[in-house]
Amino acid sequence: MNRHAASSPWWHAARDAQRRADDARRRERDERVRSLDERIAECVSQAVASGELQKSAAWGRPLPDDGYFDAPPELRLAFKVLRNAGQVPPEVELMQELQRWRDQLATLDTASADAQALRARIAERELLIRLRVERLARTLTL
């Protein structure tokens, strides 16, 4: 007989008790999720049966492509919260400002001092945007 099996340390019992408790919590959570999924399926089935869904103007059409799935999964929620609040990420604001400057530059005489100063600002802003987008891609944080 294995000498370790006869006298297992007290922490094995504690570990096993913790695992049993974790398993029970996991089963309870899974049951709640299943219940919610079943309730959602029931509501959708009722809406289909009553014809409520078919009355929608968007019925049978593909979902609009709002770029949600183009964003990295880690940032989707943050971008969605910003969009729902009517805001855009800072990088987008910088890009919009950059475009306004480019439009303004197109109206200026290319040899003027104002045009040269604006080109310098545009170059700086492009660099700032590139750095911020690279940091965003690397850290996945806003």
N, CA, C and O atoms as a GROMACS GRO file, in nm:
protein
  568
    1MET      N    1   0.084  -0.118   0.000
    1MET     CA    2   0.000   0.000   0.000
    1MET      C    3   0.089   0.124   0.000
    1MET      O    4   0.194   0.128   0.064
    2ASN      N    5   0.046   0.222  -0.071
    2ASN     CA    6   0.121   0.346  -0.082
    2ASN      C    7   0.117   0.420   0.052
    2ASN      O    8   0.009   0.442   0.106
    3ARG      N    9   0.231   0.456   0.104
    3ARG     CA   10   0.235   0.519   0.236
    3ARG      C   11   0.172   0.658   0.234
    3ARG      O   12   0.129   0.708   0.338
    4HIS      N   13   0.166   0.723   0.114
    4HIS     CA   14   0.105   0.855   0.106
    4HIS      C   15  -0.047   0.849   0.102
    4HIS      O   16  -0.114   0.943   0.145
    5ALA      N   17  -0.101   0.740   0.052
    5ALA     CA   18  -0.246   0.727   0.041
    5ALA      C   19  -0.310   0.711   0.178
    5ALA      O   20  -0.420   0.761   0.200
    6ALA      N   21  -0.243   0.642   0.269
    6ALA     CA   22  -0.302   0.615   0.400
    6ALA      C   23  -0.312   0.742   0.483
    6ALA      O   24  -0.407   0.759   0.559
    7SER      N   25  -0.218   0.828   0.471
    7SER     CA   26  -0.219   0.949   0.554
    7SER      C   27  -0.201   1.071   0.466
    7SER      O   28  -0.092   1.129   0.462
    8SER      N   29  -0.305   1.110   0.394
    8SER     CA   30  -0.291   1.227   0.308
    8SER      C   31  -0.295   1.351   0.395
    8SER      O   32  -0.367   1.356   0.495
    9PRO      N   33  -0.218   1.451   0.359
    9PRO     CA   34  -0.211   1.573   0.439
    9PRO      C   35  -0.346   1.643   0.446
    9PRO      O   36  -0.433   1.622   0.362
   10TRP      N   37  -0.362   1.727   0.547
   10TRP     CA   38  -0.488   1.798   0.569
   10TRP      C   39  -0.522   1.890   0.453
   10TRP      O   40  -0.639   1.914   0.425
   11TRP      N   41  -0.419   1.942   0.385
   11TRP     CA   42  -0.449   2.037   0.278
   11TRP      C   43  -0.511   1.970   0.156
   11TRP      O   44  -0.576   2.036   0.075
   12HIS      N   45  -0.492   1.840   0.142
   12HIS     CA   46  -0.559   1.769   0.033
   12HIS      C   47  -0.710   1.770   0.055
   12HIS      O   48  -0.788   1.789  -0.038
   13ALA      N   49  -0.749   1.750   0.180
   13ALA     CA   50  -0.892   1.752   0.213
   13ALA      C   51  -0.949   1.892   0.188
   13ALA      O   52  -1.060   1.906   0.136
   14ALA      N   53  -0.873   1.995   0.227
   14ALA     CA   54  -0.919   2.132   0.205
   14ALA      C   55  -0.929   2.162   0.056
   14ALA      O   56  -1.025   2.225   0.011
   15ARG      N   57  -0.829   2.116  -0.020
   15ARG     CA   58  -0.831   2.137  -0.164
   15ARG      C   59  -0.951   2.067  -0.228
   15ARG      O   60  -1.018   2.124  -0.314
   16ASP      N   61  -0.977   1.944  -0.186
   16ASP     CA   62  -1.090   1.869  -0.240
   16ASP      C   63  -1.222   1.936  -0.205
   16ASP      O   64  -1.313   1.942  -0.288
   17ALA      N   65  -1.233   1.988  -0.083
   17ALA     CA   66  -1.355   2.058  -0.043
   17ALA      C   67  -1.374   2.184  -0.128
   17ALA      O   68  -1.486   2.216  -0.168
   18GLN      N   69  -1.265   2.255  -0.155
   18GLN     CA   70  -1.272   2.375  -0.239
   18GLN      C   71  -1.315   2.339  -0.381
   18GLN      O   72  -1.395   2.410  -0.442
   19ARG      N   73  -1.262   2.231  -0.433
   19ARG     CA   74  -1.300   2.187  -0.568
   19ARG      C   75  -1.448   2.151  -0.574
   19ARG      O   76  -1.517   2.184  -0.670
   20ARG      N   77  -1.496   2.083  -0.470
   20ARG     CA   78  -1.640   2.047  -0.468
   20ARG      C   79  -1.726   2.173  -0.464
   20ARG      O   80  -1.828   2.181  -0.533
   21ALA      N   81  -1.684   2.270  -0.384
   21ALA     CA   82  -1.759   2.396  -0.375
   21ALA      C   83  -1.756   2.470  -0.508
   21ALA      O   84  -1.857   2.524  -0.553
   22ASP      N   85  -1.639   2.473  -0.573
   22ASP     CA   86  -1.627   2.538  -0.704
   22ASP      C   87  -1.715   2.469  -0.807
   22ASP      O   88  -1.781   2.535  -0.887
   23ASP      N   89  -1.715   2.336  -0.805
   23ASP     CA   90  -1.798   2.260  -0.900
   23ASP      C   91  -1.945   2.290  -0.878
   23ASP      O   92  -2.021   2.305  -0.974
   24ALA      N   93  -1.987   2.299  -0.751
   24ALA     CA   94  -2.128   2.328  -0.721
   24ALA      C   95  -2.164   2.468  -0.772
   24ALA      O   96  -2.271   2.486  -0.831
   25ARG      N   97  -2.076   2.567  -0.750
   25ARG     CA   98  -2.103   2.702  -0.800
   25ARG      C   99  -2.109   2.704  -0.952
   25ARG      O  100  -2.193   2.772  -1.011
   26ARG      N  101  -2.020   2.630  -1.015
   26ARG     CA  102  -2.018   2.623  -1.162
   26ARG      C  103  -2.147   2.561  -1.215
   26ARG      O  104  -2.205   2.611  -1.312
   27ARG      N  105  -2.192   2.453  -1.151
   27ARG     CA  106  -2.318   2.390  -1.194
   27ARG      C  107  -2.435   2.485  -1.177
   27ARG      O  108  -2.523   2.493  -1.263
   28GLU      N  109  -2.438   2.558  -1.065
   28GLU     CA  110  -2.546   2.654  -1.040
   28GLU      C  111  -2.545   2.766  -1.144
   28GLU      O  112  -2.651   2.804  -1.195
   29ARG      N  113  -2.426   2.818  -1.176
   29ARG     CA  114  -2.415   2.923  -1.277
   29ARG      C  115  -2.460   2.872  -1.414
   29ARG      O  116  -2.532   2.940  -1.486
   30ASP      N  117  -2.415   2.752  -1.448
   30ASP     CA  118  -2.453   2.694  -1.577
   30ASP      C  119  -2.604   2.676  -1.586
   30ASP      O  120  -2.663   2.696  -1.692
   31GLU      N  121  -2.665   2.638  -1.477
   31GLU     CA  122  -2.811   2.621  -1.475
   31GLU      C  123  -2.882   2.755  -1.495
   31GLU      O  124  -2.982   2.762  -1.566
   32ARG      N  125  -2.830   2.861  -1.431
   32ARG     CA  126  -2.890   2.995  -1.449
   32ARG      C  127  -2.876   3.040  -1.593
   32ARG      O  128  -2.970   3.094  -1.651
   33VAL      N  129  -2.758   3.019  -1.653
   33VAL     CA  130  -2.736   3.058  -1.792
   33VAL      C  131  -2.829   2.979  -1.884
   33VAL      O  132  -2.887   3.035  -1.977
   34ARG      N  133  -2.841   2.850  -1.857
   34ARG     CA  134  -2.932   2.768  -1.938
   34ARG      C  135  -3.075   2.819  -1.925
   34ARG      O  136  -3.148   2.824  -2.024
   35SER      N  137  -3.114   2.857  -1.804
   35SER     CA  138  -3.250   2.908  -1.783
   35SER      C  139  -3.270   3.038  -1.861
   35SER      O  140  -3.376   3.058  -1.921
   36LEU      N  141  -3.171   3.125  -1.860
   36LEU     CA  142  -3.181   3.251  -1.933
   36LEU      C  143  -3.187   3.225  -2.083
   36LEU      O  144  -3.268   3.286  -2.154
   37ASP      N  145  -3.103   3.134  -2.132
   37ASP     CA  146  -3.106   3.099  -2.274
   37ASP      C  147  -3.241   3.044  -2.314
   37ASP      O  148  -3.295   3.077  -2.420
   38GLU      N  149  -3.297   2.959  -2.229
   38GLU     CA  150  -3.428   2.902  -2.258
   38GLU      C  151  -3.536   3.010  -2.260
   38GLU      O  152  -3.626   3.006  -2.344
   39ARG      N  153  -3.527   3.106  -2.168
   39ARG     CA  154  -3.625   3.215  -2.164
   39ARG      C  155  -3.613   3.303  -2.289
   39ARG      O  156  -3.714   3.343  -2.347
   40ILE      N  157  -3.491   3.331  -2.331
   40ILE     CA  158  -3.470   3.411  -2.453
   40ILE      C  159  -3.527   3.336  -2.573
   40ILE      O  160  -3.597   3.395  -2.656
   41ALA      N  161  -3.498   3.207  -2.583
   41ALA     CA  162  -3.550   3.127  -2.695
   41ALA      C  163  -3.702   3.126  -2.694
   41ALA      O  164  -3.766   3.131  -2.799
   42GLU      N  165  -3.760   3.118  -2.576
   42GLU     CA  166  -3.906   3.119  -2.564
   42GLU      C  167  -3.964   3.252  -2.612
   42GLU      O  168  -4.063   3.254  -2.685
   43CYS      N  169  -3.902   3.363  -2.573
   43CYS     CA  170  -3.950   3.495  -2.615
   43CYS      C  171  -3.938   3.512  -2.766
   43CYS      O  172  -4.029   3.566  -2.830
   44VAL      N  173  -3.828   3.468  -2.823
   44VAL     CA  174  -3.809   3.479  -2.968
   44VAL      C  175  -3.912   3.392  -3.040
   44VAL      O  176  -3.971   3.435  -3.140
   45SER      N  177  -3.935   3.272  -2.990
   45SER     CA  178  -4.034   3.184  -3.052
   45SER      C  179  -4.173   3.246  -3.048
   45SER      O  180  -4.248   3.239  -3.146
   46GLN      N  181  -4.207   3.308  -2.936
   46GLN     CA  182  -4.338   3.374  -2.926
   46GLN      C  183  -4.348   3.491  -3.023
   46GLN      O  184  -4.453   3.512  -3.085
   47ALA      N  185  -4.240   3.567  -3.037
   47ALA     CA  186  -4.242   3.681  -3.129
   47ALA      C  187  -4.255   3.635  -3.274
   47ALA      O  188  -4.324   3.698  -3.353
   48VAL      N  189  -4.189   3.525  -3.308
   48VAL     CA  190  -4.201   3.470  -3.443
   48VAL      C  191  -4.342   3.419  -3.466
   48VAL      O  192  -4.402   3.446  -3.570
   49ALA      N  193  -4.397   3.346  -3.369
   49ALA     CA  194  -4.531   3.288  -3.383
   49ALA      C  195  -4.638   3.397  -3.395
   49ALA      O  196  -4.735   3.380  -3.469
   50SER      N  197  -4.620   3.508  -3.324
   50SER     CA  198  -4.721   3.615  -3.328
   50SER      C  199  -4.705   3.704  -3.451
   50SER      O  200  -4.793   3.785  -3.481
   51GLY      N  201  -4.593   3.690  -3.522
   51GLY     CA  202  -4.570   3.773  -3.640
   51GLY      C  203  -4.507   3.907  -3.607
   51GLY      O  204  -4.488   3.991  -3.695
   52GLU      N  205  -4.474   3.928  -3.481
   52GLU     CA  206  -4.417   4.055  -3.438
   52GLU      C  207  -4.283   4.084  -3.506
   52GLU      O  208  -4.256   4.197  -3.545
   53LEU      N  209  -4.200   3.983  -3.520
   53LEU     CA  210  -4.069   4.003  -3.583
   53LEU      C  211  -4.082   4.036  -3.731
   53LEU      O  212  -4.009   4.119  -3.784
   54GLN      N  213  -4.175   3.969  -3.798
   54GLN     CA  214  -4.191   3.992  -3.942
   54GLN      C  215  -4.240   4.132  -3.974
   54GLN      O  216  -4.223   4.180  -4.086
   55LYS      N  217  -4.302   4.200  -3.877
   55LYS     CA  218  -4.351   4.336  -3.899
   55LYS      C  219  -4.239   4.439  -3.897
   55LYS      O  220  -4.258   4.553  -3.940
   56SER      N  221  -4.124   4.400  -3.847
   56SER     CA  222  -4.010   4.492  -3.838
   56SER      C  223  -3.963   4.532  -3.977
   56SER      O  224  -3.963   4.450  -4.069
   57ALA      N  225  -3.921   4.657  -3.992
   57ALA     CA  226  -3.870   4.706  -4.120
   57ALA      C  227  -3.740   4.635  -4.158
   57ALA      O  228  -3.706   4.628  -4.277
   58ALA      N  229  -3.668   4.583  -4.060
   58ALA     CA  230  -3.540   4.518  -4.087
   58ALA      C  231  -3.554   4.366  -4.106
   58ALA      O  232  -3.454   4.297  -4.124
   59TRP      N  233  -3.675   4.315  -4.104
   59TRP     CA  234  -3.696   4.170  -4.114
   59TRP      C  235  -3.641   4.117  -4.247
   59TRP      O  236  -3.673   4.170  -4.353
   60GLY      N  237  -3.561   4.014  -4.239
   60GLY     CA  238  -3.509   3.949  -4.358
   60GLY      C  239  -3.388   4.017  -4.419
   60GLY      O  240  -3.334   3.968  -4.518
   61ARG      N  241  -3.347   4.126  -4.363
   61ARG     CA  242  -3.230   4.198  -4.414
   61ARG      C  243  -3.108   4.164  -4.327
   61ARG      O  244  -3.122   4.132  -4.209
   62PRO      N  245  -2.989   4.172  -4.386
   62PRO     CA  246  -2.869   4.148  -4.304
   62PRO      C  247  -2.850   4.261  -4.203
   62PRO      O  248  -2.894   4.374  -4.224
   63LEU      N  249  -2.785   4.227  -4.094
   63LEU     CA  250  -2.756   4.329  -3.994
   63LEU      C  251  -2.661   4.433  -4.053
   63LEU      O  252  -2.575   4.398  -4.134
   64PRO      N  253  -2.676   4.559  -4.014
   64PRO     CA  254  -2.586   4.661  -4.068
   64PRO      C  255  -2.443   4.636  -4.021
   64PRO      O  256  -2.420   4.592  -3.908
   65ASP      N  257  -2.349   4.665  -4.108
   65ASP     CA  258  -2.208   4.650  -4.074
   65ASP      C  259  -2.162   4.780  -4.011
   65ASP      O  260  -2.131   4.877  -4.080
   66ASP      N  261  -2.159   4.782  -3.879
   66ASP     CA  262  -2.120   4.904  -3.808
   66ASP      C  263  -1.975   4.901  -3.762
   66ASP      O  264  -1.933   4.988  -3.686
   67GLY      N  265  -1.899   4.802  -3.809
   67GLY     CA  266  -1.759   4.794  -3.774
   67GLY      C  267  -1.732   4.726  -3.640
   67GLY      O  268  -1.617   4.716  -3.598
   68TYR      N  269  -1.837   4.680  -3.574
   68TYR     CA  270  -1.822   4.617  -3.443
   68TYR      C  271  -1.721   4.502  -3.447
   68TYR      O  272  -1.634   4.493  -3.361
   69PHE      N  273  -1.733   4.416  -3.547
   69PHE     CA  274  -1.647   4.299  -3.554
   69PHE      C  275  -1.510   4.330  -3.616
   69PHE      O  276  -1.423   4.244  -3.620
   70ASP      N  277  -1.491   4.454  -3.663
   70ASP     CA  278  -1.360   4.494  -3.713
   70ASP      C  279  -1.266   4.530  -3.598
   70ASP      O  280  -1.144   4.525  -3.612
   71ALA      N  281  -1.324   4.567  -3.485
   71ALA     CA  282  -1.243   4.605  -3.369
   71ALA      C  283  -1.191   4.480  -3.299
   71ALA      O  284  -1.255   4.374  -3.306
   72PRO      N  285  -1.078   4.490  -3.233
   72PRO     CA  286  -1.027   4.374  -3.157
   72PRO      C  287  -1.128   4.337  -3.049
   72PRO      O  288  -1.190   4.426  -2.990
   73PRO      N  289  -1.146   4.210  -3.022
   73PRO     CA  290  -1.246   4.168  -2.923
   73PRO      C  291  -1.230   4.236  -2.787
   73PRO      O  292  -1.329   4.263  -2.719
   74GLU      N  293  -1.107   4.265  -2.747
   74GLU     CA  294  -1.083   4.326  -2.617
   74GLU      C  295  -1.132   4.471  -2.610
   74GLU      O  296  -1.154   4.524  -2.502
   75LEU      N  297  -1.150   4.534  -2.725
   75LEU     CA  298  -1.190   4.675  -2.729
   75LEU      C  299  -1.334   4.695  -2.772
   75LEU      O  300  -1.384   4.808  -2.767
   76ARG      N  301  -1.402   4.591  -2.814
   76ARG     CA  302  -1.538   4.607  -2.867
   76ARG      C  303  -1.633   4.670  -2.768
   76ARG      O  304  -1.709   4.760  -2.803
   77LEU      N  305  -1.630   4.624  -2.644
   77LEU     CA  306  -1.721   4.679  -2.544
   77LEU      C  307  -1.694   4.827  -2.520
   77LEU      O  308  -1.787   4.907  -2.513
   78ALA      N  309  -1.566   4.862  -2.508
   78ALA     CA  310  -1.532   5.003  -2.486
   78ALA      C  311  -1.578   5.090  -2.602
   78ALA      O  312  -1.633   5.198  -2.582
   79PHE      N  313  -1.557   5.043  -2.726
   79PHE     CA  314  -1.601   5.119  -2.842
   79PHE      C  315  -1.753   5.129  -2.847
   79PHE      O  316  -1.807   5.233  -2.884
   80LYS      N  317  -1.822   5.024  -2.810
   80LYS     CA  318  -1.968   5.026  -2.811
   80LYS      C  319  -2.022   5.125  -2.708
   80LYS      O  320  -2.117   5.198  -2.735
   81VAL      N  321  -1.961   5.128  -2.590
   81VAL     CA  322  -2.002   5.223  -2.486
   81VAL      C  323  -1.980   5.366  -2.535
   81VAL      O  324  -2.067   5.452  -2.518
   82LEU      N  325  -1.866   5.391  -2.595
   82LEU     CA  326  -1.839   5.525  -2.649
   82LEU      C  327  -1.942   5.563  -2.756
   82LEU      O  328  -1.995   5.674  -2.755
   83ARG      N  329  -1.969   5.470  -2.847
   83ARG     CA  330  -2.064   5.499  -2.954
   83ARG      C  331  -2.204   5.524  -2.898
   83ARG      O  332  -2.272   5.617  -2.942
   84ASN      N  333  -2.247   5.443  -2.803
   84ASN     CA  334  -2.379   5.462  -2.744
   84ASN      C  335  -2.390   5.594  -2.669
   84ASN      O  336  -2.499   5.649  -2.655
   85ALA      N  337  -2.276   5.646  -2.620
   85ALA     CA  338  -2.274   5.774  -2.551
   85ALA      C  339  -2.258   5.891  -2.648
   85ALA      O  340  -2.252   6.006  -2.607
   86GLY      N  341  -2.250   5.859  -2.777
   86GLY     CA  342  -2.235   5.964  -2.877
   86GLY      C  343  -2.094   6.018  -2.886
   86GLY      O  344  -2.073   6.130  -2.933
   87GLN      N  345  -1.998   5.940  -2.841
   87GLN     CA  346  -1.858   5.981  -2.842
   87GLN      C  347  -1.780   5.893  -2.939
   87GLN      O  348  -1.827   5.788  -2.983
   88VAL      N  349  -1.661   5.938  -2.972
   88VAL     CA  350  -1.570   5.858  -3.054
   88VAL      C  351  -1.438   5.847  -2.980
   88VAL      O  352  -1.407   5.930  -2.894
   89PRO      N  353  -1.360   5.744  -3.011
   89PRO     CA  354  -1.228   5.734  -2.948
   89PRO      C  355  -1.143   5.856  -2.983
   89PRO      O  356  -1.162   5.917  -3.088
   90PRO      N  357  -1.049   5.892  -2.896
   90PRO     CA  358  -0.965   6.011  -2.921
   90PRO      C  359  -0.893   6.004  -3.055
   90PRO      O  360  -0.874   6.107  -3.120
   91GLU      N  361  -0.852   5.884  -3.095
   91GLU     CA  362  -0.781   5.870  -3.222
   91GLU      C  363  -0.870   5.911  -3.340
   91GLU      O  364  -0.822   5.968  -3.437
   92VAL      N  365  -0.996   5.881  -3.330
   92VAL     CA  366  -1.090   5.919  -3.437
   92VAL      C  367  -1.106   6.070  -3.441
   92VAL      O  368  -1.111   6.129  -3.549
   93GLU      N  369  -1.113   6.134  -3.325
   93GLU     CA  370  -1.120   6.280  -3.322
   93GLU      C  371  -0.997   6.341  -3.387
   93GLU      O  372  -1.006   6.438  -3.462
   94LEU      N  373  -0.880   6.283  -3.357
   94LEU     CA  374  -0.757   6.333  -3.418
   94LEU      C  375  -0.760   6.316  -3.570
   94LEU      O  376  -0.716   6.405  -3.643
   95MET      N  377  -0.812   6.204  -3.617
   95MET     CA  378  -0.821   6.180  -3.761
   95MET      C  379  -0.918   6.277  -3.827
   95MET      O  380  -0.894   6.323  -3.939
   96GLN      N  381  -1.029   6.308  -3.758
   96GLN     CA  382  -1.125   6.403  -3.814
   96GLN      C  383  -1.062   6.542  -3.824
   96GLN      O  384  -1.081   6.613  -3.923
   97GLU      N  385  -0.988   6.580  -3.720
   97GLU     CA  386  -0.920   6.710  -3.724
   97GLU      C  387  -0.816   6.712  -3.836
   97GLU      O  388  -0.802   6.813  -3.906
   98LEU      N  389  -0.744   6.603  -3.852
   98LEU     CA  390  -0.644   6.593  -3.959
   98LEU      C  391  -0.710   6.612  -4.095
   98LEU      O  392  -0.656   6.681  -4.182
   99GLN      N  393  -0.826   6.551  -4.116
   99GLN     CA  394  -0.895   6.564  -4.244
   99GLN      C  395  -0.939   6.709  -4.267
   99GLN      O  396  -0.931   6.759  -4.379
  100ARG      N  397  -0.986   6.776  -4.160
  100ARG     CA  398  -1.024   6.917  -4.175
  100ARG      C  399  -0.903   7.001  -4.217
  100ARG      O  400  -0.915   7.091  -4.300
  101TRP      N  401  -0.787   6.971  -4.159
  101TRP     CA  402  -0.666   7.044  -4.196
  101TRP      C  403  -0.627   7.016  -4.340
  101TRP      O  404  -0.584   7.107  -4.411
  102ARG      N  405  -0.641   6.892  -4.384
  102ARG     CA  406  -0.609   6.860  -4.524
  102ARG      C  407  -0.703   6.933  -4.620
  102ARG      O  408  -0.661   6.983  -4.724
  103ASP      N  409  -0.830   6.939  -4.583
  103ASP     CA  410  -0.927   7.012  -4.666
  103ASP      C  411  -0.890   7.161  -4.671
  103ASP      O  412  -0.899   7.224  -4.776
  104GLN      N  413  -0.850   7.215  -4.557
  104GLN     CA  414  -0.810   7.355  -4.551
  104GLN      C  415  -0.684   7.378  -4.635
  104GLN      O  416  -0.673   7.479  -4.703
  105LEU      N  417  -0.590   7.283  -4.629
  105LEU     CA  418  -0.466   7.295  -4.706
  105LEU      C  419  -0.495   7.299  -4.856
  105LEU      O  420  -0.426   7.368  -4.931
  106ALA      N  421  -0.596   7.225  -4.900
  106ALA     CA  422  -0.629   7.221  -5.043
  106ALA      C  423  -0.676   7.356  -5.094
  106ALA      O  424  -0.669   7.384  -5.213
  107THR      N  425  -0.724   7.442  -5.004
  107THR     CA  426  -0.774   7.573  -5.047
  107THR      C  427  -0.665   7.680  -5.045
  107THR      O  428  -0.685   7.790  -5.096
  108LEU      N  429  -0.549   7.648  -4.986
  108LEU     CA  430  -0.442   7.746  -4.973
  108LEU      C  431  -0.345   7.739  -5.092
  108LEU      O  432  -0.335   7.637  -5.160
  109ASP      N  433  -0.277   7.850  -5.113
  109ASP     CA  434  -0.169   7.854  -5.213
  109ASP      C  435  -0.055   7.767  -5.159
  109ASP      O  436  -0.013   7.785  -5.045
  110THR      N  437  -0.006   7.673  -5.241
  110THR     CA  438   0.094   7.577  -5.194
  110THR      C  439   0.225   7.642  -5.150
  110THR      O  440   0.298   7.583  -5.069
  111ALA      N  441   0.256   7.759  -5.199
  111ALA     CA  442   0.382   7.824  -5.165
  111ALA      C  443   0.369   7.919  -5.046
  111ALA      O  444   0.470   7.974  -5.001
  112SER      N  445   0.249   7.939  -4.996
  112SER     CA  446   0.230   8.037  -4.889
  112SER      C  447   0.285   7.985  -4.756
  112SER      O  448   0.302   7.865  -4.735
  113ALA      N  449   0.313   8.081  -4.668
  113ALA     CA  450   0.366   8.046  -4.534
  113ALA      C  451   0.260   7.970  -4.454
  113ALA      O  452   0.292   7.881  -4.376
  114ASP      N  453   0.133   8.007  -4.474
  114ASP     CA  454   0.024   7.938  -4.404
  114ASP      C  455   0.019   7.791  -4.445
  114ASP      O  456  -0.001   7.703  -4.362
  115ALA      N  457   0.037   7.765  -4.574
  115ALA     CA  458   0.034   7.627  -4.623
  115ALA      C  459   0.150   7.547  -4.567
  115ALA      O  460   0.134   7.430  -4.531
  116GLN      N  461   0.268   7.609  -4.560
  116GLN     CA  462   0.384   7.539  -4.505
  116GLN      C  463   0.364   7.506  -4.357
  116GLN      O  464   0.397   7.396  -4.312
  117ALA      N  465   0.310   7.601  -4.282
  117ALA     CA  466   0.284   7.579  -4.140
  117ALA      C  467   0.179   7.469  -4.120
  117ALA      O  468   0.191   7.385  -4.031
  118LEU      N  469   0.078   7.472  -4.205
  118LEU     CA  470  -0.028   7.370  -4.195
  118LEU      C  471   0.026   7.232  -4.232
  118LEU      O  472  -0.012   7.132  -4.170
  119ARG      N  473   0.114   7.224  -4.332
  119ARG     CA  474   0.176   7.095  -4.367
  119ARG      C  475   0.257   7.040  -4.250
  119ARG      O  476   0.258   6.920  -4.225
  120ALA      N  477   0.325   7.128  -4.180
  120ALA     CA  478   0.404   7.085  -4.062
  120ALA      C  479   0.311   7.031  -3.953
  120ALA      O  480   0.340   6.928  -3.892
  121ARG      N  481   0.199   7.101  -3.929
  121ARG     CA  482   0.103   7.053  -3.829
  121ARG      C  483   0.044   6.918  -3.871
  121ARG      O  484   0.025   6.830  -3.788
  122ILE      N  485   0.016   6.904  -4.000
  122ILE     CA  486  -0.039   6.778  -4.051
  122ILE      C  487   0.060   6.664  -4.029
  122ILE      O  488   0.021   6.555  -3.986
  123ALA      N  489   0.187   6.688  -4.059
  123ALA     CA  490   0.289   6.585  -4.040
  123ALA      C  491   0.300   6.544  -3.893
  123ALA      O  492   0.310   6.426  -3.861
  124GLU      N  493   0.296   6.643  -3.803
  124GLU     CA  494   0.302   6.613  -3.660
  124GLU      C  495   0.180   6.532  -3.616
  124GLU      O  496   0.191   6.436  -3.539
  125ARG      N  497   0.063   6.572  -3.665
  125ARG     CA  498  -0.060   6.503  -3.626
  125ARG      C  499  -0.061   6.359  -3.680
  125ARG      O  500  -0.106   6.268  -3.610
  126GLU      N  501  -0.012   6.339  -3.803
  126GLU     CA  502  -0.005   6.204  -3.859
  126GLU      C  503   0.085   6.114  -3.773
  126GLU      O  504   0.053   5.998  -3.748
  127LEU      N  505   0.197   6.170  -3.729
  127LEU     CA  506   0.288   6.095  -3.643
  127LEU      C  507   0.220   6.061  -3.510
  127LEU      O  508   0.230   5.948  -3.462
  128LEU      N  509   0.153   6.157  -3.450
  128LEU     CA  510   0.083   6.134  -3.324
  128LEU      C  511  -0.022   6.025  -3.339
  128LEU      O  512  -0.034   5.937  -3.254
  129ILE      N  513  -0.098   6.031  -3.447
  129ILE     CA  514  -0.202   5.930  -3.470
  129ILE      C  515  -0.139   5.792  -3.487
  129ILE      O  516  -0.187   5.695  -3.428
  130ARG      N  517  -0.032   5.783  -3.565
  130ARG     CA  518   0.034   5.653  -3.584
  130ARG      C  519   0.083   5.596  -3.451
  130ARG      O  520   0.065   5.478  -3.423
  131LEU      N  521   0.143   5.682  -3.368
  131LEU     CA  522   0.192   5.636  -3.238
  131LEU      C  523   0.078   5.589  -3.149
  131LEU      O  524   0.090   5.486  -3.081
  132ARG      N  525  -0.032   5.663  -3.148
  132ARG     CA  526  -0.145   5.624  -3.063
  132ARG      C  527  -0.210   5.496  -3.111
  132ARG      O  528  -0.248   5.411  -3.030
  133VAL      N  529  -0.223   5.480  -3.241
  133VAL     CA  530  -0.283   5.358  -3.295
  133VAL      C  531  -0.193   5.238  -3.268
  133VAL      O  532  -0.242   5.130  -3.235
  134GLU      N  533  -0.062   5.256  -3.281
  134GLU     CA  534   0.030   5.147  -3.250
  134GLU      C  535   0.022   5.108  -3.102
  134GLU      O  536   0.022   4.990  -3.068
  135ARG      N  537   0.014   5.209  -3.014
  135ARG     CA  538   0.002   5.181  -2.870
  135ARG      C  539  -0.130   5.109  -2.842
  135ARG      O  540  -0.134   5.015  -2.763
  136LEU      N  541  -0.235   5.153  -2.907
  136LEU     CA  542  -0.366   5.091  -2.890
  136LEU      C  543  -0.361   4.944  -2.934
  136LEU      O  544  -0.415   4.857  -2.865
  137ALA      N  545  -0.296   4.917  -3.045
  137ALA     CA  546  -0.286   4.779  -3.094
  137ALA      C  547  -0.199   4.695  -3.002
  137ALA      O  548  -0.224   4.576  -2.984
  138ARG      N  549  -0.097   4.757  -2.944
  138ARG     CA  550  -0.004   4.682  -2.859
  138ARG      C  551  -0.064   4.655  -2.721
  138ARG      O  552  -0.052   4.544  -2.670
  139THR      N  553  -0.128   4.755  -2.661
  139THR     CA  554  -0.176   4.741  -2.523
  139THR      C  555  -0.323   4.703  -2.514
  139THR      O  556  -0.368   4.655  -2.410
  140LEU      N  557  -0.399   4.725  -2.621
  140LEU     CA  558  -0.543   4.698  -2.624
  140LEU      C  559  -0.616   4.770  -2.512
  140LEU      O  560  -0.710   4.716  -2.453
  141THR      N  561  -0.572   4.892  -2.483
  141THR     CA  562  -0.642   4.975  -2.385
  141THR      C  563  -0.662   5.114  -2.445
  141THR      O  564  -0.580   5.162  -2.523
  142LEU      N  565  -0.773   5.175  -2.407
  142LEU     CA  566  -0.800   5.311  -2.455
  142LEU      C  567  -0.724   5.403  -2.368
  142LEU      O  568  -0.730   5.525  -2.387
   0.00000   0.00000   0.00000
